[in-house]
């Protein structure tokens, strides 16, 4: 790993001082202007960076870690910058689902899936998503799964989730996956700088991205990138300014995303003219208990969702992002998941629907009658009993009042809620990720508003736009991060130093 490369062209002392003076001055600016690129004159075409590598990666979540691992595997020298004192970003706090089709685990479970079905459902979910990115994902997911598995990443049996008609969400332990990627990168010489917040992209006179300025404590340091920079800095679930600008409705939701996710990477790319996609589709995820801040998606096993008046307000099979948007219009943003013993038994088999933590915290309520359950959760007993009775009639007759005909995305058949004991818990919407940002192409190159690639700049992960579109399928966030992180590294490797 090279850390102190001598510039190709000698830079005199005055130029070097000028470079650092400008970097330090810019790093203290506010708002979007604070992320404006540091543009070099022809005389500064290759300044004396503090450290230089083939690739500089910004962020250590699934996207950044996968990019660092793959680039190191390909023989590139790598510098990784992490804003926080620990690695992982949003990946470290997510459930770890990775949507993949055609795996050995699916086949062992007798699950019939295909890239064509996967692609069809992603496009149906996203509505406005980029078909090229979707096609790239569905064709690359199996080879990337095999690659990750060969490195030691562990995958669990596939389960179902929002937007999929067959189980294809393979559960991972994110801490284990991140460790595998990061250990590989370090073993090949990659250098990780923690507590180091990227603040500027450095471009040369021709407009090519050639480095990054970053702040560590009170010091500004510069990192040169001979072949490219990969932005993998996450979204802006903690970025109040960007939430207010693009999706004010999400401001009211719980916020549990990575603490460093304030949109820094998106702003840096935006300042270079990057197009921003899907920013108007940011939605919080329904299914999180307001007190424990843990999730359970029992609605996809057959639960109904009622508000504080004991009334249903949506088709429970809809994607949890859409449900999150709807629940925020209900009193106090609460939707109780209500179900019976039969649904409860199935939910305990699904790691995304299990309610153990809710029960341990006293947030899972049960009773032998719906009226008694209503008393426990504080909704009108008569209204809840009538709501469930009407739901049962609709399910049996095939004419549900809200159009529900499946458990999720056309898969599974909902059954009447009638076998005691009955269960309920409060759930609201939580903003974990924003799933939008700079436009990328199938090679993970960042593209401008004129659909031109920005030379030397690549991006992957949550903070990219175009793939998800208007809604999100379970497991495609981690999947997108790993897949396009790997692709970004391979694209950088193809660049000339």
Secondary structure, 3 states (H helix, E strand, C coil): CCCCCCCCCCCCHHHHHHHHHHHHHHHCCCCHHHHCCEECCHHHCCCCCCEEEEEEEECCCHHHHHHHHHHHHCCCCEEEECCCCCCCHHHHHCCCEEECCCCHHHHHCCCCCCHHHHHHHHHHHHCCCCHHHHHHHHHHHHHHHHHHHHHCCCEEEEECCCCCCCCCEEEECHHHHHHHHHHHHHHCCCEEECCCEEEEEEECCCCCEEEEEEEECCEEEEEEEEEEEEECCCCCCCCHHHHHHHCHHHHHCEECCCCCCCCHHHHHHHCCCECEECHHHCCCEEEECCCCCCECCHHHHCCEEECCCCCECCCCCCCHHHHHHHHCCCHHHCEEEEECHHHHHHHCCCCCCCCHHHHHCCCCEEECCHHHHHHHHCCCHHHHHHHHHHHHHHHHHCCCCCCCCCCECCECCCCCCCCCCEEEEEEEEEECCCCCEEEECCCCEEEECCCCEEEEEEECCCCEECCCCCCCCCCHHHHHHHHHHHHHHHHHHCCCC
